[in-house]
């Protein structure tokens, strides 16, 4: 039994596709027929049948439409959104401004669902990415051989750019499926390889199915990326020590990191790679290194790293409080004092020392504040004349403590 529209919330987020009213449920049709105001993007509105409602085109940028929508509170309003409003859709952006009783969502099949159905790919085995308005380099961590990706992009030009990144990262042999206007009369599906010349008539809306192949280096799924993946000037926490440092920092989903004296940004970048909801602020006093950290973050698919040019502790003021802190450069007594006075209890702190002076500082603070003080010594096999022996690196003293 369909509920009476008069009992419904004032706003309905109605899943819409390239087929227009074809395939809408009875509840969706009833909401559409009863609407006093209908909002939607131009490509959605063109598929509307004749209705008595006031028709409002949603503006660009998206945020400009939110006050106009809220101004209609109390009327029967329908907002047309692509497919499932809460699967890379507009729903998540809108409900932040609404109380739970003000809205309802009537979903249609998402583009991801339609694409998986056309390709015969089990959706639960696919990686789904919405990159309409995000850097396409965010695909980088997902380029694992034989994986299947479903990617939403803004237009044909973005498809060409995406293929270019696949080639640049060494995955030009990946098989692409271009899925245009799924579910509509203009639906079109074409197959090609990423390193081939793409057609110039790719139409919006478009999704891309990618079967990843090629000889490019996949990003390891455990901490300690190869140093060669980072652009650096020598100021980098080396791979083995970085793996131990990340293990000590123990990133969990949705946590914040302060990476003080970030250098190449390697610790912060791997923190962000640990989970897509993680956040990090990297502090660097040398402008060239700060720029390098931003570049590395973009190329490794975590462009949301915030890099702050400035010297700690002054640069730490008015930043989101972290769950963990790594001091990679600029370790000093005033910095530790500032961290202890500024940070709440429970924050995890890890720092590495190489010099005798820094070791002495950590020994003093270990006695004062506790935690775990460990000494890391690494050696690598190297030539000694015609034979081989162990060549040691500088020992590293690592302090791990919870404030």
C-alpha positions in Angstrom: 0.0 0.0 0.0 1.4 3.4 -1.0 1.4 6.0 1.8 -0.6 9.2 1.5 1.6 12.0 0.1 0.1 14.4 2.7 1.7 12.3 5.4 5.1 12.4 3.8 8.0 14.8 4.6 8.1 18.0 2.6 11.2 17.0 0.6 11.5 13.9 -1.5 14.9 13.0 -3.0 13.8 11.1 -6.0 16.2 8.8 -7.9 16.3 9.7 -11.6 17.9 8.2 -14.6 18.3 8.5 -18.3 15.0 6.7 -18.8 13.0 9.4 -17.1 9.8 8.1 -15.7 10.4 4.6 -17.2 10.8 2.1 -14.4 9.8 4.5 -11.6 8.0 2.9 -8.6 4.5 3.8 -7.7 5.7 5.8 -4.8 8.1 7.8 -7.0 5.4 8.5 -9.5 3.0 9.6 -6.8 5.6 12.0 -5.3 6.3 13.4 -8.7 2.6 13.9 -9.6 1.9 15.6 -6.2 4.9 17.9 -6.2 4.5 21.7 -6.0 8.1 22.3 -6.8 10.6 20.2 -8.7 14.4 20.8 -8.6 16.8 19.1 -10.9 19.8 19.4 -13.2 19.1 20.5 -16.7 19.7 16.9 -18.1 17.2 15.6 -15.6 14.6 18.2 -16.2 14.6 17.6 -20.0 13.2 14.1 -19.3 10.2 15.3 -17.2 6.7 14.8 -18.5 4.2 17.7 -18.4 3.4 18.5 -14.8 1.6 21.2 -12.8 4.7 21.8 -10.5 7.0 24.7 -10.6 10.2 23.6 -12.3 13.6 24.9 -10.9 16.9 24.2 -12.5 19.6 23.4 -10.0 22.5 25.8 -10.3 26.2 25.3 -10.6 28.1 25.1 -8.3 25.9 22.7 -6.4 26.1 24.5 -3.0 24.3 27.6 -4.5 21.1 25.6 -4.8 20.8 24.6 -1.2 19.4 27.9 0.1 16.9 27.9 -2.7 15.8 24.5 -1.8 15.5 25.3 1.9 13.4 28.4 1.1 10.7 26.0 -0.2 10.4 24.3 3.2 6.7 23.5 3.9 5.8 22.9 0.3 5.8 19.5 -1.5 9.2 19.5 -3.1 10.9 16.9 -5.2 14.6 17.0 -6.0 15.7 14.8 -8.9 19.0 13.1 -8.2 20.9 10.6 -10.2 20.1 7.0 -9.2 20.6 6.3 -5.6 20.8 9.6 -3.6 23.2 8.1 -1.1 25.6 6.3 -3.3 28.0 9.1 -4.4 24.8 11.2 -4.8 23.5 14.5 -3.6 21.7 13.0 -0.5 24.7 13.2 1.8 25.3 16.8 1.0 21.7 17.8 1.6 20.7 16.0 4.7 23.3 17.9 6.7 20.9 20.9 6.5 17.7 18.9 7.3 16.1 17.2 10.3 15.4 13.4 9.9 11.6 14.0 9.6 11.9 16.5 6.8 13.0 14.3 3.9 12.6 10.8 2.4 14.6 9.2 -0.3 13.2 7.1 -3.2 16.1 5.5 -4.9 16.5 4.2 -8.4 19.3 1.9 -9.6 22.6 3.7 -9.4 24.9 4.1 -12.3 27.2 1.6 -10.6 24.4 -1.0 -10.5 23.5 -0.4 -14.1 27.2 -0.6 -15.2 27.8 -3.8 -13.3 24.6 -5.3 -14.8 25.8 -4.5 -18.4 29.3 -5.9 -17.8 28.2 -8.9 -15.8 30.5 -7.9 -12.9 29.4 -8.8 -9.3 29.1 -5.3 -7.8 30.4 -6.4 -4.4 33.7 -7.4 -6.1 34.2 -4.0 -7.8 35.8 -0.8 -6.5 33.4 2.1 -7.1 34.8 5.6 -7.4 32.9 8.9 -7.9 35.4 11.3 -9.5 33.1 13.9 -11.1 34.7 16.8 -9.3 37.7 15.2 -7.8 41.3 14.7 -9.1 41.5 11.7 -11.3 44.8 10.7 -9.6 42.7 9.4 -6.7 42.5 6.2 -8.8 46.2 5.5 -8.1 45.8 3.4 -4.9 43.2 1.2 -6.6 45.4 0.2 -9.6 46.0 -3.3 -8.5 46.3 -5.9 -11.3 43.2 -7.8 -12.2 41.0 -5.6 -10.2 37.7 -4.2 -11.6 37.0 -0.6 -11.1 33.8 1.4 -11.9 34.5 5.1 -12.2 32.1 8.0 -12.7 33.6 11.0 -14.4 32.3 14.3 -15.5 32.5 14.1 -19.3 34.4 12.7 -22.3 37.4 14.9 -21.7 37.8 13.4 -18.3 37.7 9.9 -19.7 40.6 10.8 -22.0 42.5 12.3 -19.0 41.8 9.2 -16.9 43.2 7.0 -19.7 46.3 9.2 -19.8 46.9 8.7 -16.1 46.5 4.9 -16.5 49.2 5.0 -19.2 51.5 7.3 -17.1 51.2 5.0 -14.0 52.1 2.0 -16.2 48.7 0.5 -16.6 48.1 1.4 -20.3 47.2 -2.3 -21.0 44.0 -1.9 -18.9 40.8 -2.7 -20.7 38.2 0.2 -20.6 34.5 0.0 -21.2 32.8 3.3 -21.8 29.2 3.3 -20.6 27.3 6.3 -21.8 23.7 7.3 -20.8 23.0 4.0 -19.1 19.2 3.3 -19.0 18.2 5.8 -21.6 17.5 5.8 -25.3 21.0 7.0 -26.1 22.7 4.3 -24.1 26.0 3.3 -25.7 28.7 0.8 -24.6 32.2 0.7 -26.2 35.4 -1.3 -25.4 39.0 -0.3 -25.9 42.4 -0.3 -24.3 43.6 2.6 -22.2 46.7 3.2 -24.4 44.6 3.3 -27.6 43.2 6.5 -29.2 39.8 7.2 -27.5 36.8 8.4 -29.5 36.1 12.1 -29.5 32.4 11.8 -29.1 32.1 10.4 -25.6 28.8 11.8 -24.2 27.8 12.8 -20.6 26.8 11.1 -18.4 29.5 8.5 -18.6 31.0 5.7 -16.5 34.1 3.8 -17.1 34.7 0.2 -16.3 38.4 -0.7 -15.9 39.9 -4.1 -15.8 43.4 -3.2 -14.5 46.3 -4.6 -16.4 49.9 -3.5 -17.0 53.4 -3.5 -15.6 53.1 -0.4 -13.5 54.0 -0.7 -9.8 50.9 -1.3 -7.7 50.9 0.5 -4.3 51.6 -2.1 -1.6 48.7 -2.5 0.9 50.9 -2.6 3.9 52.9 0.3 5.4 56.4 1.0 3.9 56.0 2.1 0.3 59.3 2.0 -1.8 61.2 5.2 -1.4 61.3 5.4 -5.2 57.6 6.3 -5.2 58.3 9.6 -3.5 60.0 12.7 -5.0 62.5 13.8 -2.2 65.8 15.5 -1.6 67.0 13.0 0.9 64.7 14.3 3.7 62.5 11.2 3.9 61.8 8.6 6.5 63.2 5.5 4.7 61.1 2.6 3.9 61.9 0.2 6.7 61.8 2.8 9.4 58.7 4.3 7.9 56.9 0.9 8.2 57.9 0.7 11.8 56.8 4.3 12.4 53.4 3.8 10.8 52.9 0.7 12.9 53.7 2.7 16.0 51.3 5.5 15.0 48.6 2.8 14.5 46.2 4.7 12.2 42.5 3.8 12.6 39.6 4.9 10.3 38.7 8.5 10.4 41.6 9.7 12.5 43.7 12.9 12.2 47.5 13.0 12.1 49.9 15.9 12.6 53.1 15.3 10.6 55.6 17.8 11.9 58.6 18.4 9.7 57.1 16.4 6.9 59.9 16.6 4.4 58.6 14.6 1.4 55.3 13.9 3.1 55.8 10.2 3.2 54.5 9.5 6.7 51.4 11.7 6.2 50.7 10.1 2.8 50.9 6.6 4.1 48.6 7.6 7.0 46.0 8.8 4.4 46.4 5.6 2.3 45.5 3.5 5.4 41.8 4.6 5.1 39.9 7.0 2.8 38.4 8.9 5.7 41.7 9.6 7.4 43.0 13.2 7.5 46.4 14.7 8.0 48.1 18.1 8.4 51.7 18.2 7.3 53.9 21.0 8.7 57.0 22.0 6.8 59.1 25.2 7.1 60.9 24.8 3.8 58.7 26.0 0.9 60.3 23.7 -1.7 59.8 20.6 0.5 56.2 21.7 1.2 55.5 21.8 -2.5 57.2 18.4 -3.0 54.9 16.9 -0.3 51.8 18.3 -2.1 53.0 16.8 -5.3 53.7 13.4 -3.8 50.3 13.4 -2.2 48.6 14.2 -5.5 50.5 11.5 -7.5 49.8 8.9 -4.9 46.0 9.6 -4.8 45.7 11.4 -1.5 45.4 15.0 -2.6 43.4 16.0 0.5 46.7 16.1 2.5 46.8 19.6 4.0 50.3 21.0 3.9 51.1 24.0 6.1 54.2 26.1 5.4 55.5 27.1 8.8 57.7 26.1 11.7 56.3 24.3 14.7 55.2 25.0 17.4 53.9 28.4 16.0 52.3 26.7 13.0 50.3 24.3 15.1 47.9 27.0 16.5 44.2 26.7 15.5 44.6 23.4 13.7 42.2 20.5 14.2 43.4 18.5 17.1 45.0 15.2 16.1 44.6 11.6 17.2 48.3 11.0 16.5 51.5 13.1 16.0 54.7 12.3 14.3 57.7 14.5 14.7 60.0 13.9 11.7 61.9 17.2 11.7 62.6 20.0 14.1 62.5 17.9 17.3 63.3 20.2 20.2 62.5 20.6 23.9 60.2 23.7 23.2 58.3 21.7 20.6 57.7 18.8 23.1 56.6 21.3 25.8 54.2 22.9 23.4 52.7 19.6 22.4 52.2 18.6 26.0 50.5 21.9 26.8 48.3 22.0 23.7 47.2 18.4 23.1 44.5 16.5 25.0 45.2 13.2 26.8 45.1 10.1 24.6 47.0 11.5 21.6 49.7 9.1 20.4 53.1 10.6 19.7 56.0 9.0 17.8 59.3 10.6 17.0 62.6 9.4 15.7 66.1 10.7 16.7 69.4 10.2 14.9 71.8 12.6 16.6 73.2 12.2 20.1 71.6 15.4 21.2 68.1 14.3 20.0 68.7 10.9 21.7 69.5 12.6 24.9 66.3 14.7 24.7 64.2 11.6 24.1 65.8 9.8 27.0 65.0 12.7 29.2 61.4 12.8 28.1 61.0 9.1 28.3 62.0 9.2 31.9 59.6 12.1 32.5 56.5 11.0 30.5 57.0 7.2 30.0 56.1 5.4 26.9 58.4 3.1 25.0 61.9 3.9 23.8 63.4 1.6 21.2 66.6 1.6 19.2 66.4 0.6 15.5 69.5 -0.6 13.8 69.5 -1.6 10.1 72.2 -3.0 8.0 72.3 -3.9 4.3 74.6 -6.3 2.4 77.3 -4.4 0.5 80.5 -5.2 -1.3 83.8 -5.4 0.6 86.3 -5.9 -2.2 85.4 -9.1 -3.9 83.2 -10.3 -1.0 80.2 -8.9 0.9 79.5 -7.6 4.3 77.1 -5.7 6.4 76.9 -1.9 6.0 75.1 -0.3 8.8 72.9 2.8 8.7 72.8 5.3 11.5 70.9 3.8 14.4 67.5 5.4 15.1 66.0 5.9 18.5 62.2 5.9 18.4 60.0 7.2 21.2 56.4 6.0 21.3 54.1 7.5 24.0 50.5 8.3 24.7 49.9 11.7 26.2 
